[in-house]
Amino acid sequence: MKNITLPKITNFKKSDEYRSKIHNLIPGGAHTYSKGDDQFPTKSPAAITHAKGVYCWDLDGNKYLDTLMGLYSVSLGHAYEPVLEAVRTQLEKGVNFTRPSVIEMEMAEKFLSLVPQHDMIKFAKNGSVVTTAAVKLSRAYTGRHVVARPAEHPFYSYDDWFIGSTSCDFGIPNEIKQFTVTYKQDSLEDLERMFNEYPNQIACVISEPEKWIVLEPDFYQKAIALAHKHGALWIMDEMITGFKSDFPGSIKKFNAEPDFCTWGKGIANGFSFCALTGKKEIMEYGGIRRRGEPKVFLVSTTHGGETHGIAAAMATIDVYEKNNVIQHNHAIGDYFIRGVHEILTRRNLTEYFEITGFNWCVGLVVKNAQKEPDFFYRTLFMQEMIERGVLYQGILSPSFSHTTADIDFMLAAFDESCHVFERALESGYQNYLVGEEIKPVFRKFN
Ligand SMILES: Cc1ncc(COP(=O)(O)O)c(C=O)c1O
């Protein structure tokens, strides 16, 4: 273990003031529940003032190493200069016009060149918009209503078709809920069972291609063929995997040919740019050329073609094309995983922590004295990492700006936090955790 001096962050005065006011102004206190106060310990920053590279600063001036990087969206680094430069240039030319901007065609050609499986693309500002668009097109194309998704996967959209299938379904009519069904994420048998249970009813399957577990290399060839055999379409949601598991995403790694892919998060280095790519025959349903045929009102939003988000995505793609970003990010993930194994083995804690996921998205399960996953101990571990200058929620999403020195810093904080964790295992988390435990985002009651 390298000898690194860690900070001791204890001043959250301005954060506490912010926390006391924000819930009177914004329901949930944030614009995604994942960033909310119930996702962080009491001793934590309430809001960020600015960030650069892989570091961010809070209202009290405390500095943190960022590990989830804007919910996976910042793939190159915060305020990454080549992306900022492209955005600045675009800002000078205007951001929204009365007709499309010429950059839309440039971007369409550029992005589609990365996804040879697909012929057409539609842009949006949020991931939920493009996953819902893929579902809408699938329903129109197949004339069916039911949407299938893996039971274990957490999130595809805040729209009714998805949220109605979670425990957070308040406000969604039962009539809508019945149209979303689930299968076991890695089981072709269960997929087949589902198709047989809902014969000629399933319009599409939507799935993140890689979620915490490793699938057989031919899984998608078989799964997509099965869906097609049953008349359903396949939507591969690359929101998190895109520009992370591979470039452009898992579609390449699995040599898969889904009918659609949905993209967002890291593809514009944190700027708001998302996309739906798909096969022409189906995407054309959202076009205006099918004379006399019904028109699908696909994605139609005032800000969908906002020019600087597109410029940010183009600059991000350029960086990926000119550098081996994927290799760098995976190496950072591997370095962290090796370091964590070393710490846990040395401290005899391997049964209390579990590393999950992949080198491009490294997850951590924190357990209690009974060796069961536990939110109290998880919150305590987050609290200790934050106190040592690492804004950590149990996930490392490596970016092009993370260096091994940053990970050494993170590992030093991890090691010291383990020391507190050991003491908590002996005498109870209650003696160390300040405030409440974190809560699941998808919960029925507050
Ligand atoms: C797999 C997946 N799909 C879709 C979405 C929705 O994206 P957005 O938050 O941009 O609407 C998310 C967001 O977390 C996601 O993780």
PDBQT file of the ligand as one rigid body, heavy atoms in Angstrom, charges set to zero:
ROOT
HETATM    1  C1  LIG A 501     -29.919   1.404 -18.680  1.00  0.00    +0.000 C 
HETATM    2  C2  LIG A 501     -30.583   2.740 -18.650  1.00  0.00    +0.000 A 
HETATM    3  N1  LIG A 501     -31.487   3.041 -19.605  1.00  0.00    +0.000 NA
HETATM    4  C3  LIG A 501     -32.101   4.236 -19.627  1.00  0.00    +0.000 A 
HETATM    5  C4  LIG A 501     -31.835   5.184 -18.673  1.00  0.00    +0.000 A 
HETATM    6  C5  LIG A 501     -32.537   6.519 -18.728  1.00  0.00    +0.000 C 
HETATM    7  O1  LIG A 501     -31.637   7.525 -19.061  1.00  0.00    +0.000 OA
HETATM    8  P1  LIG A 501     -31.903   9.058 -18.641  1.00  0.00    +0.000 P 
HETATM    9  O2  LIG A 501     -31.661   9.164 -17.183  1.00  0.00    +0.000 OA
HETATM   10  O3  LIG A 501     -30.929   9.828 -19.480  1.00  0.00    +0.000 OA
HETATM   11  O4  LIG A 501     -33.328   9.374 -19.007  1.00  0.00    +0.000 OA
HETATM   12  C6  LIG A 501     -30.893   4.918 -17.668  1.00  0.00    +0.000 A 
HETATM   13  C7  LIG A 501     -30.584   5.921 -16.620  1.00  0.00    +0.000 C 
HETATM   14  O5  LIG A 501     -30.048   5.650 -15.578  1.00  0.00    +0.000 OA
HETATM   15  C8  LIG A 501     -30.256   3.656 -17.651  1.00  0.00    +0.000 A 
HETATM   16  O6  LIG A 501     -29.362   3.331 -16.696  1.00  0.00    +0.000 OA
ENDROOT
TORSDOF 0
